[in-house]
Amino acid sequence: MADAPERHSTAPETQRLSRREFLHLAQGVGLGVASAGLLAACAPAAAPAPGGQAQPAAPAQRRMRDITFLLDVTPYGKHALYYAGADHGEFARAGFNVKFASGQGSGDVVRKIGAKAADFGLADTSAVIVARAEGAMIKQTFMTHYKNLMSVFSLKKHGINQPKDLEGKTIATTAGDASLVMLPAFARINNFDHTKVSTLVTDFPSKLPAVLAGRAHGSFDFYTSWPTWVRAGQRQNEEVSAMRYADWGLDIYNNGIVVHDDLLRSEPNMVKEFLHALAEAIAWAVENPDAANAITLKYNPALDRDTARDELQVHIDHLMVDEVRRNGIGLMSEDKMRRTHQLVLENYDLKRPVEFEEFWTNEFAPRGIIPKV
């Protein structure tokens, strides 16, 4: 894929914990997450741009379009890149009133987008391919997790130091966690038997407490959650460990913005306008991470400020790769997408073949919106 011309952004279980058990553990570890299923209505407002000049408010006569944006999991620090457009004004200036809802992993998000339960969703690319094979008419349209964040977190004492150590272990997970979806591929690359890995299916906020309580040996998670695990371990006098899929041969595209085919066909300009506003918001958040973190805490006050800020930084570090510095936020490279596609095809018995061109597109992503960092 040819590089686009640069243009800097001009805008800124089966078993579950009881509620009492979870709250007790959360207090003990300082876990900063809101309850699952959170629906946060975001009231946009004008705010200063990075250069200090005020951005114009959305014209009073403009008709605002209500949009539902489905996050991959319960909001935490990494989601500042998406919340930013609410208070900083990018969504309002583009004519959108955005409400955020939380999913239970990428598998859940792709099902809901396939059912048209939300307009846009944040979901893993491998989950999109699998869902497409099962009949979900959805596409990956805009990338944000460029470097693979899939990980297994655990307590050091459980000895999960290499992929084969997962055999015989119980790992906490949401039903649709991307790390669980790609476990067979991870196992094939690293020569272990994924059928010997047991799972404890729960919701996102309960995974860490489940490990600390001894209900599981580890947790499938994205590396953006690592700061929460580090602080939790410190409070419990436990050493924690992380095994990243990318360090063991599986660096593929992760989460991006998933849209139903019908919306892409019926309202292509609306999709382009929303994704352009989102890219502008992300660029501002990368340039102003402390301010973006403050916006996230406004809508999710239970989060710990320092932990959320560290989680945001992990996301930024996995976003600002060479291809983003060349082409801008959102665009995807054909080569890396082919690797992602091939890994899924090789490791899944899909209900039908999914052609390379049918599950992703660069048609709607903006060009050249590059954070000035």
N, C-alpha and C positions, 0 to 999 in steps of 0.2 A: 504494500500500500504506500503510495507516495506521501511524503510528508506534506502537511498543510502549512501554509505560510503562518509565521508567528504573529500573534497579536496579543499583547498583554491585556489582562482584564481591566476594564475601565471602572468596574465596581468592586466595590470591595469584594414399664415398670408395671412398669407394673407396680412399683411401690412409689409412694409419695410422702413427703414430710407434711405433717399437720401444720396448720397456721401457727399454732403455739410453738412447735418445735422450730419452725423457720424463724419466727421473730426472736426466739431466744438465741439461736445461733447467729442471726444477723447482728444482734446487739453485741455479741461476743467478738465478732470479727470486724465490725464496722462496715458491714456490707452496704454499699450505697446504690440500691436499685429500687425502682418503683415497682408496684405490683403489676403482674402480667395482665395484658389486655388493656393497658392504659390508653385512654384516648385523650389527647391534648389538643384543644382548639387553639390555634395560633393566630393571634390578632396582629397583623402586620403593622409596622410603623416605620416612618422615615428615620434615617440615621445618617451620621457623617460617613463619608467614604474614606478610604485609607489616606487620601491626601488631605483630609480635613474639611473639604467642601461638603456642604449639606446636599443630599440627594433630594430631588423633588418628590413630594408625596404623590400618590396615585391621584389622578384627576377625580374630583368629586362626582362628575357625571359618568364616570366609567363604570360599566357593569362588571362586577367582580364574579369570577367563575369559581365555584366551590370545587376543591380538589381533595381527594383522600389519598394520602401517601402512607403506605404500609411499610413500617420498619421491619427488619428481619427478626428482631427480638425486642424484649423490654428495653426502653431507652437507657443508655449509659454514655460514658464520655465520648466515644467515637462518633456518636450521632450529632455532635455539634456541627459537623459539616452540612447536615441537612436542616437542622433547626435554624441555622444562621439566616437563611433567607426570609424567615418569618418576621423577626424583629428588625433586621437591618434594611429590609424594604425591597429586596429584589423580586420577591413573589408579588407584592402589591403593585409595584411599577409595571409588572407584566400582566396585571389584571387577575391574579389568582389569590384566593383565600384558601390556604392550605391547612388541613387538619391531619395530624399524625396519629396513627394507630399502630399497635405492636403485634407482630406475628410470633409464632412459636417455631422459628427456624425457617430456612429457605424452602423446605418442602411444603410447609404450611403456606408460605407466601405465594408460591407459584400456583398452588391449588386455588387460592382465593382470587388471584389475578385472573386465572383461567375461568373462574366463575363470575368475573366482573364485580367482585365485592369491593374493589378499590380501583382507583384509576392508575396509580403507579405503585410499584413495589420494589423493595430492595432485596435481591435474592442472588444466590450463587449460580454461576453459569452452568455447572454440571447438573444442578437441580432443574434448570430450565430445559436442558436436553432430555433428561429423563422424563420430565412432565410432558414435553412435546411428543415424545414417543407414546405416551399414554393418552394423548388426545387433547391436551391443553394447548390452545391456539395463542401462544405467547412468544414474545421475542425479547432478547437482551438488546437494549438500545443505547446504553450509556454506562461506561465502566467507572467504578470508584475504588475497588480493591484490586489494584493492578498486580501486586505481589501476593502470593498465596499466604493467607493468614491461618489456615487450618492447623490446629494443634491439639495435643493431648496434655492437659495439666494434671499434676498429681502431687502427692506428698513424697518427698525423697525416700522415705522409709519403705515405700512399696516397690522400689526398684524398677520403675519404668524409665529406662535409660536409652533403649533402642527399640525399633519397631517390634521385634520378635517378643519382647517382654510383655506385650499386650496379651499374648495368649494366656488364658486362664484367669484374666483379670475382668472385673466388672467396671464398666465405664458409664458414668452418668451422661445423659444426652437428652435433648429435646427430640421429639419424634422426627422432625425434618432437618436436623442439624446437618450442614454441609459436610462437616468432618466425618459424620456417620455415612452420608451418601457416598463419599469417595473412599471409604475404608477398603472396599475390595480392590480398588486400583492401588492404594497405598500398600496393601498386603502383597499384591502381585509384584510390584516393583521391589519390595524388600523381603520377599520370600518367607512370609509367615501365613498362617491359616486364620483368616478373619472370622471363620465360623467358630473358632475357639475363644472369641471375645464376647463376653456377656454384656448386656446393656441394662441400665436402670433408667427407664424413660420417665422424665419429669418435666417441669417447666424451667425456663431459663434461670430465674432467681434462686431456685432450689438446688442447682447443680453443685455449687461450691459448698453450701452447708451439708449436702449429702456426703461429700468426700470427707469433710472435717468430722462428721458424725460416724464415719466408718461404714456407711452404707454402700460406698463405691470406692474403688482404688484410684480412680481418676475421672476426668471429665473431658469430653470433646468440646472444644471451644475455639474461638478465634483469638489470635495473639493480642488483639486489642484489649482483651480482658486481663492480660497478664499483670498490670499494676494492682488490680483488686486482689489477685491471688498472692502477690508478694506481701501486701499489707496484712492480709488475713493470716498468712503464715507467721509473720512477725508477732502478731497479737496472740497466736496460739503456741508460740515457741516451736513451730514446725518449719522445716526447710521444704520449699516447694520446687518443683522442676517443670520444665516445659520441653516438649518434643514437637518441633515444627515440621510439618510435612515438607515444606520447601527445602529444609536442610537434609531431607532424605529422598531427594529425587523427584518431588512432585510440586513443581512450581507452575501453576496454571492460573488462569483468570478466576477470580472469586466473584464478589458481589458487584452487581450493577443494577441499573434501573430497568425493570421488566414491565412490559406493556402488552395489553391484549391486541391481537391482530385487527380486530374490528375497530378499535380506537385509532390505530395507525392508519387505517384506510379511510375512516369517516372524518377524522379531524387531524390530519397531518400537521397543519399549521399550529394548532393548539399544542400538540406534542412538542414540536420544535421550539415554540415559545417557552413552554415550561422547562424543557431541558436547558435552554439557553439561560433562563433565570437561575436554574439550579447551579449551572456551571459558574455563573457570576457570583452566586452566594458562596460556593465552595472556595473559589479563588480568594474572596474576601476573608473567609474563615482561616484559610492557610496563612494569609498575611497578618491576621489579627487573632491568633488563637486564644489569647486570654479573654478578649471580648466575646468571641464565639462560645467559649466555655461558660461565660456568665449567662448567655442566652439559654443554653441548655439547662443550667441550674434554675433559671426562672421557671421553666416548664416542668422541671423534675427536681424539686427542692430537697428530696431525700438523698440525692447524690452527694458524695464527699467531693468538695471542690478540687483538692489536690489530686485525688485519684482520677477524677474525671478528666482533669487537664492532662495527666500522663497518658490516659487512654486515647485522648484526642491526638496526642503527639505520635503515638504508635500508628494511628490511622494515616496521619499526614506523611510519616516516613514511608509507608507502604503505598501511598498515592503518588508521591513526587519521584517517580522513576524516570529514566531517560526518555521514554516515549512521550510522557506527559510534558516534559521540558521542551520537546521538539514540536509536538502537535497540539497540545492543549488537553484540558480535562474532558473526559467522556469518550473520546475516540479510542477504538480498539485496533490492534494490529492483526492482519490476516495470519501471520505466522504463529503467533502465540495462541490465537483462537483455534487454529488447526490442531495444535498440540493438545489443547483442552478437549476438543471434539474427539480426537483420535483416542485419547485415554478413556473417555467414557465409552466409546464404541468397543474398545478392546476388553473392557472389564465389566460390562453389563449385558445381560440378555434382554435387550430392549424389545418391547412389544412390536415395534416396527423400526425399520431403518430411519434415522433422522439425517436428512441431507445437510451438508455444511451451510448452504445459503439460507436455510429456512428458519434457524433459531436465533439469528443475530443480524444486526444491521447497523451501519454507520450513517444511514441516511438522515436521521433526525438529530444527531449529536452536533453541537456547535463546533466551529473550527477556531483554533488559535487562542482560546482563553487560558492563559498561562499565568499562574501566581508569580508575583514579583518577589521571589525569595531566592 
